Amino acid sequence: MLEQVTWFRQSAMRFRTAGLTVYVDPWGTGEEDEPADLILITHVHDDHFRPEEIDRLKKDSTQIAAPRDVANELSGAVTPVSPGQSHVLAGVSFLTVPAYNTVEHRLQRHPRSKGWVGYVFAFDGSTYYHSGDTDALPELEDIETDVAMVCIGGDPFTMGPDEAGRLMRRMKPRTAVPMHYGFRVGSPSQAEEFRRAADPIPVEVLRPTNAFERD
């Protein structure tokens, strides 16, 4: 399920088959990376929304989904999304799920009122959840997915390894993948903390194409 997945940095992921290429929050891609059929953006912060990379990855037929405040800044075939919706774009079926903070000292980082999102989508016979930036929300526990890609970097932006691990034990994906650590926030060592916290859920740790920036 992860052979077709590339992690660039932070929460930037690419999902690729012979006939379809999907990016989520592209950042750290290069000139050699192929154009997108579908781009999914979780929210407006600049470690998730990089207009110059979107422009480079776009082709005439590229579809984009983004929360309203991001969609307003983009041109082309852009679909504004909010939590709790279902869509089909570029042949990919996906659901939008909430992504916001509930911990008191993080509330202003990702307010619920912004309507930012994570995504659950079907791709090449498997389902994937991409959390965006969020805390461990009760409404996420019922997500059914083969792979859960979750932010673990912790303060001051998102849930940390222990919170994310508890969420995985409740969600029960077949595989959990940590992201959003080792760059602007969090240490690469947090991946192992997450593995311990998520047990008995299997954890696969991807290697980013860009070098970690934090120890």
C-alpha positions in Angstrom: 0.0 0.0 0.0 2.9 2.4 0.6 5.1 1.4 -2.4 3.3 4.1 -4.5 3.6 6.8 -1.8 6.3 9.5 -1.6 6.9 11.7 1.4 8.6 15.0 0.4 8.6 17.0 3.7 6.2 18.1 6.5 2.8 16.7 5.3 3.6 16.7 1.5 2.7 13.3 0.0 2.4 11.9 -3.5 0.3 8.9 -4.5 1.1 7.4 -7.9 0.0 4.6 -10.1 0.6 4.1 -13.8 -2.3 6.3 -14.8 -2.9 8.7 -11.9 -0.9 11.1 -9.7 -2.3 12.7 -6.6 -0.5 15.2 -4.4 -1.5 16.3 -0.9 -0.1 19.6 0.4 2.8 19.6 -2.0 6.0 21.2 -0.6 9.5 20.1 -1.4 8.8 18.7 -4.9 11.3 19.3 -7.7 11.3 20.1 -11.4 11.6 16.4 -12.2 8.4 15.5 -10.4 5.5 14.6 -12.7 2.4 16.9 -13.0 -0.6 16.2 -10.9 -4.0 14.8 -11.9 -5.4 15.9 -8.5 -4.0 18.2 -5.8 -5.6 18.2 -2.3 -4.8 21.1 0.1 -5.7 20.8 3.8 -5.3 24.5 4.9 -3.7 27.8 4.2 -0.5 27.7 6.3 2.6 28.0 4.2 4.0 24.6 5.1 0.9 23.1 3.5 -0.1 25.6 0.8 2.7 26.6 -1.6 1.2 28.3 -4.6 4.4 28.2 -6.6 4.6 24.4 -6.3 1.0 24.0 -7.2 1.6 26.1 -10.3 4.6 24.0 -11.3 2.7 20.7 -10.8 -0.5 21.8 -12.6 -1.4 20.8 -16.1 -4.5 21.8 -18.1 -6.5 18.9 -16.7 -5.4 19.1 -13.1 -8.2 19.2 -10.5 -7.7 20.9 -7.1 -9.6 20.6 -3.9 -9.0 23.1 -1.1 -10.8 24.8 1.8 -12.6 28.0 0.8 -9.9 30.4 2.0 -7.3 28.6 0.0 -9.6 28.0 -3.1 -10.1 31.8 -3.3 -6.4 32.2 -4.0 -6.2 29.7 -6.8 -7.1 29.6 -10.4 -8.1 26.7 -12.7 -10.3 23.8 -11.9 -10.7 24.4 -8.1 -13.3 22.9 -5.9 -13.9 24.5 -2.5 -14.4 22.0 0.3 -15.6 21.9 3.9 -15.6 19.2 6.5 -18.2 16.4 6.1 -18.4 16.4 2.3 -17.9 13.8 -0.4 -16.5 14.5 -3.9 -15.1 12.7 -6.9 -12.4 14.6 -8.8 -10.0 13.2 -11.5 -11.6 9.8 -10.9 -10.7 9.8 -7.2 -13.5 9.5 -4.5 -12.7 11.3 -1.3 -14.3 12.5 1.9 -13.4 15.7 3.8 -13.0 15.4 7.6 -12.4 18.0 10.3 -8.9 19.2 11.2 -8.6 21.7 14.1 -7.2 22.2 17.5 -8.9 21.5 20.8 -6.0 21.8 23.3 -6.2 25.2 25.0 -2.8 26.6 24.1 -3.1 25.5 20.4 -6.6 26.8 19.8 -5.5 29.8 17.7 -3.3 27.8 15.4 -6.1 25.8 13.7 -9.5 27.1 14.8 -12.5 25.0 14.1 -14.2 28.0 12.6 -11.8 28.0 9.6 -13.3 24.8 8.2 -9.9 23.3 7.4 -9.8 19.6 6.5 -8.2 16.3 6.3 -9.0 13.8 3.5 -10.0 10.2 3.3 -9.7 8.9 -0.3 -9.7 5.7 -2.2 -6.7 5.1 -4.4 -5.7 2.0 -6.3 -7.8 -0.4 -4.2 -6.8 1.0 -0.8 -8.1 3.9 1.4 -5.9 6.6 2.9 -6.5 9.2 5.6 -4.4 12.3 5.5 -4.9 14.3 8.7 -3.8 17.7 7.8 -3.0 19.7 11.0 -5.2 18.6 13.8 -5.6 17.4 17.4 -7.0 14.0 18.3 -10.7 14.7 17.7 -13.4 12.3 18.8 -15.0 12.6 15.3 -11.9 11.1 13.7 -12.0 7.9 15.7 -14.7 6.4 13.5 -12.7 6.9 10.2 -12.3 3.6 8.4 -9.1 3.5 6.4 -6.3 1.1 5.4 -3.6 3.7 6.0 -3.7 6.7 8.4 -1.1 9.4 7.8 -1.1 11.6 10.9 0.7 14.6 12.2 2.8 13.9 15.2 5.1 17.0 15.6 3.3 18.4 18.6 3.4 21.9 20.1 2.7 24.5 19.2 0.7 23.3 16.2 -0.7 19.8 16.4 -1.1 16.6 18.5 2.2 15.0 19.4 3.3 11.3 19.3 1.3 10.2 22.3 -1.9 11.9 21.3 -1.6 10.6 17.8 -0.9 7.1 19.0 -4.0 7.1 21.2 -6.0 8.2 18.2 -4.7 5.4 16.1 -5.6 2.8 18.7 -9.1 4.1 18.6 -9.3 4.5 14.8 -7.7 1.1 14.1 -6.3 1.6 10.6 -4.4 -1.4 9.1 -1.2 0.8 9.1 -0.3 4.2 10.6 2.3 6.5 9.1 3.7 9.5 11.0 4.3 12.9 9.2 4.6 16.6 10.1 7.8 16.2 12.2 11.5 16.7 11.7 11.1 19.9 9.7 9.5 23.0 11.3 8.5 21.2 14.4 9.4 17.9 16.2 12.3 15.6 16.0 12.9 12.6 13.8 13.0 10.5 17.0 9.3 11.2 17.5 8.5 8.5 14.9 9.6 5.9 17.4 7.7 7.5 20.2 4.6 7.3 17.9 5.3 3.7 17.1 5.3 2.8 20.8 2.2 4.9 21.5 0.2 3.4 18.6 1.0 -0.2 19.5 -0.6 -2.7 18.6 -1.4 -0.7 15.4 1.4 -1.4 12.9 3.5 1.7 12.1 5.4 2.3 8.9 8.0 5.2 9.0 8.6 6.8 5.6 11.9 8.5 4.6 11.4 12.0 3.2 13.0 13.0 0.0 14.2 16.2 1.6 16.7 16.0 4.5 15.3 16.6 8.0 15.9 20.1 9.3 15.7 19.3 13.0 17.6 16.9 15.3 
